[in-house]
């Protein structure tokens, strides 16, 4: 479970960095990393959506901030 959460965090960080490069320069880094293949590009975007859903579930189910309060 911990490995899955770390993997999802790394996917979202990578997609966030690619989005920041696109927003600041207009160069779509994620599309470049996918070698211009639109199917792979859409699969990477859907994978980031699944990673975000997993992290939302993890935050709701396990409440990692409960011991801080």
Backbone torsions as a table, in degrees:
resi	resn	phi	psi	omega
1	UNK	NA	-39.0	179.5
2	UNK	-67.4	-38.9	178.8
3	UNK	-64.2	-41.4	178.4
4	UNK	-62.4	-42.8	179.8
5	UNK	-65.2	-41.3	178.0
6	UNK	-66.3	-38.5	177.4
7	UNK	-64.1	-42.8	178.6
8	UNK	-65.2	-38.9	177.0
9	UNK	-63.5	-41.8	-179.5
10	UNK	-67.5	-35.8	176.8
11	UNK	-64.2	-43.7	-179.6
12	UNK	-69.1	-34.4	176.5
13	UNK	-65.9	-43.3	178.3
14	UNK	-62.5	-45.0	179.1
15	UNK	-66.5	-35.2	176.9
16	UNK	-66.3	-40.3	177.4
17	UNK	-66.4	-40.2	177.4
18	UNK	-64.7	-38.1	178.4
19	UNK	-67.8	-36.7	178.3
20	UNK	-66.3	-41.1	177.2
21	UNK	-63.0	-41.2	179.3
22	UNK	-66.1	-40.1	-178.7
23	UNK	-69.4	-34.9	-176.1
24	UNK	-86.9	-29.5	-174.7
25	UNK	-120.2	-18.1	-176.3
26	UNK	85.3	-0.3	178.2
27	UNK	-93.6	121.6	-178.2
28	UNK	-83.2	94.8	-176.7
29	UNK	-66.6	-38.1	180.0
30	UNK	-64.4	-41.1	176.9
31	UNK	-65.5	-35.9	176.7
32	UNK	-65.6	-42.1	178.6
33	UNK	-67.0	-25.9	177.0
34	UNK	-87.3	8.8	177.6
35	UNK	60.1	31.7	177.2
36	UNK	75.8	4.0	-179.9
37	UNK	-82.8	114.6	-175.2
38	UNK	-67.5	-33.7	179.1
39	UNK	-65.4	-43.7	177.8
40	UNK	-67.5	-36.9	177.9
41	UNK	-60.5	-47.0	179.2
42	UNK	-67.8	-33.7	177.0
43	UNK	-66.3	-38.9	177.9
44	UNK	-66.2	-39.6	177.4
45	UNK	-66.4	-39.1	178.0
46	UNK	-69.8	-33.1	175.8
47	UNK	-64.3	-37.5	177.4
48	UNK	-68.3	-32.6	175.2
49	UNK	-66.3	-40.2	177.1
50	UNK	-66.8	-38.2	178.0
51	UNK	-63.7	-40.1	178.0
52	UNK	-66.1	-39.4	178.0
53	UNK	-65.5	-39.4	178.0
54	UNK	-62.9	-44.4	-179.2
55	UNK	-66.5	-35.4	174.9
56	UNK	-63.5	-44.7	175.8
57	UNK	-59.9	-43.5	-178.3
58	UNK	-63.1	-41.3	179.8
59	UNK	-67.5	-35.5	179.4
60	UNK	-76.2	-44.0	-173.6
61	UNK	-74.9	-39.2	-172.4
62	UNK	-106.2	-10.5	177.3
63	UNK	41.2	69.8	-176.7
64	UNK	-68.7	-12.5	180.0
65	UNK	-95.7	0.1	-177.6
66	UNK	-61.0	-43.8	-178.7
67	UNK	-67.1	-16.4	-178.2
68	UNK	-74.6	-25.0	-176.5
69	UNK	-91.0	NA	NA
